[in-house]
Amino acid sequence: MKLNASDQVWAPLNQPDYLLVFPAAEALARQPEMFLRDQVRLLARLVADANPAEVAEANRRLELNLTEDALLWLPPGLLTNPKCPAALLLNPAPLGTPLAEWKAGAKEALQQPPMPAAEARSQAETLNLEAFLSRLL
């Protein structure tokens, strides 16, 4: 992803799946619920930066990898709908799924020491929609 000068990057040490990019004017959210809201903004940004073929492939991955129950929470058009990032990350995830495990791990990840800033920034620069979804699916 292309980072802006105003972007702040954080990830817990040895847990790049919880990497977060957020405005420098904001502090890192230490509550899991607020952290997930920040992840919603990151996913929305990655969708906006992706080309139509990447979004279509991401939608296909969602359809193939999410349970029917999880798909019911998502809006029509999946990632082509701006409501999808929030629906995906803020609604309940079926127990035992990678999405549920990722969401449950957020609280512990927020308690970990941070990854070195240069490493976190490097991780963020290689982050794209496909890589983000790989965390969840």
Secondary structure as a PSIPRED ss2 file (coil, helix, strand):
# PSIPRED VFORMAT (PSIPRED V4.0)

   1 M C   1.000  0.000  0.000
   2 K C   1.000  0.000  0.000
   3 L C   1.000  0.000  0.000
   4 N C   1.000  0.000  0.000
   5 A C   1.000  0.000  0.000
   6 S C   1.000  0.000  0.000
   7 D E   0.000  0.000  1.000
   8 Q E   0.000  0.000  1.000
   9 V E   0.000  0.000  1.000
  10 W E   0.000  0.000  1.000
  11 A C   1.000  0.000  0.000
  12 P E   0.000  0.000  1.000
  13 L C   1.000  0.000  0.000
  14 N C   1.000  0.000  0.000
  15 Q C   1.000  0.000  0.000
  16 P H   0.000  1.000  0.000
  17 D H   0.000  1.000  0.000
  18 Y H   0.000  1.000  0.000
  19 L C   1.000  0.000  0.000
  20 L E   0.000  0.000  1.000
  21 V E   0.000  0.000  1.000
  22 F E   0.000  0.000  1.000
  23 P E   0.000  0.000  1.000
  24 A C   1.000  0.000  0.000
  25 A C   1.000  0.000  0.000
  26 E C   1.000  0.000  0.000
  27 A C   1.000  0.000  0.000
  28 L C   1.000  0.000  0.000
  29 A C   1.000  0.000  0.000
  30 R C   1.000  0.000  0.000
  31 Q C   1.000  0.000  0.000
  32 P H   0.000  1.000  0.000
  33 E H   0.000  1.000  0.000
  34 M H   0.000  1.000  0.000
  35 F H   0.000  1.000  0.000
  36 L H   0.000  1.000  0.000
  37 R H   0.000  1.000  0.000
  38 D H   0.000  1.000  0.000
  39 Q H   0.000  1.000  0.000
  40 V H   0.000  1.000  0.000
  41 R H   0.000  1.000  0.000
  42 L H   0.000  1.000  0.000
  43 L H   0.000  1.000  0.000
  44 A H   0.000  1.000  0.000
  45 R H   0.000  1.000  0.000
  46 L H   0.000  1.000  0.000
  47 V H   0.000  1.000  0.000
  48 A H   0.000  1.000  0.000
  49 D H   0.000  1.000  0.000
  50 A C   1.000  0.000  0.000
  51 N C   1.000  0.000  0.000
  52 P H   0.000  1.000  0.000
  53 A H   0.000  1.000  0.000
  54 E H   0.000  1.000  0.000
  55 V H   0.000  1.000  0.000
  56 A H   0.000  1.000  0.000
  57 E H   0.000  1.000  0.000
  58 A H   0.000  1.000  0.000
  59 N H   0.000  1.000  0.000
  60 R H   0.000  1.000  0.000
  61 R H   0.000  1.000  0.000
  62 L H   0.000  1.000  0.000
  63 E H   0.000  1.000  0.000
  64 L H   0.000  1.000  0.000
  65 N H   0.000  1.000  0.000
  66 L C   1.000  0.000  0.000
  67 T C   1.000  0.000  0.000
  68 E H   0.000  1.000  0.000
  69 D H   0.000  1.000  0.000
  70 A H   0.000  1.000  0.000
  71 L H   0.000  1.000  0.000
  72 L H   0.000  1.000  0.000
  73 W C   1.000  0.000  0.000
  74 L C   1.000  0.000  0.000
  75 P C   1.000  0.000  0.000
  76 P C   1.000  0.000  0.000
  77 G C   1.000  0.000  0.000
  78 L H   0.000  1.000  0.000
  79 L H   0.000  1.000  0.000
  80 T H   0.000  1.000  0.000
  81 N C   1.000  0.000  0.000
  82 P C   1.000  0.000  0.000
  83 K C   1.000  0.000  0.000
  84 C H   0.000  1.000  0.000
  85 P H   0.000  1.000  0.000
  86 A H   0.000  1.000  0.000
  87 A H   0.000  1.000  0.000
  88 L H   0.000  1.000  0.000
  89 L H   0.000  1.000  0.000
  90 L H   0.000  1.000  0.000
  91 N C   1.000  0.000  0.000
  92 P C   1.000  0.000  0.000
  93 A C   1.000  0.000  0.000
  94 P C   1.000  0.000  0.000
  95 L C   1.000  0.000  0.000
  96 G C   1.000  0.000  0.000
  97 T C   1.000  0.000  0.000
  98 P H   0.000  1.000  0.000
  99 L H   0.000  1.000  0.000
 100 A H   0.000  1.000  0.000
 101 E H   0.000  1.000  0.000
 102 W H   0.000  1.000  0.000
 103 K H   0.000  1.000  0.000
 104 A H   0.000  1.000  0.000
 105 G H   0.000  1.000  0.000
 106 A H   0.000  1.000  0.000
 107 K H   0.000  1.000  0.000
 108 E H   0.000  1.000  0.000
 109 A H   0.000  1.000  0.000
 110 L H   0.000  1.000  0.000
 111 Q H   0.000  1.000  0.000
 112 Q C   1.000  0.000  0.000
 113 P C   1.000  0.000  0.000
 114 P E   0.000  0.000  1.000
 115 M C   1.000  0.000  0.000
 116 P C   1.000  0.000  0.000
 117 A H   0.000  1.000  0.000
 118 A H   0.000  1.000  0.000
 119 E H   0.000  1.000  0.000
 120 A H   0.000  1.000  0.000
 121 R H   0.000  1.000  0.000
 122 S H   0.000  1.000  0.000
 123 Q H   0.000  1.000  0.000
 124 A H   0.000  1.000  0.000
 125 E H   0.000  1.000  0.000
 126 T H   0.000  1.000  0.000
 127 L C   1.000  0.000  0.000
 128 N C   1.000  0.000  0.000
 129 L H   0.000  1.000  0.000
 130 E H   0.000  1.000  0.000
 131 A H   0.000  1.000  0.000
 132 F H   0.000  1.000  0.000
 133 L H   0.000  1.000  0.000
 134 S H   0.000  1.000  0.000
 135 R H   0.000  1.000  0.000
 136 L H   0.000  1.000  0.000
 137 L C   1.000  0.000  0.000
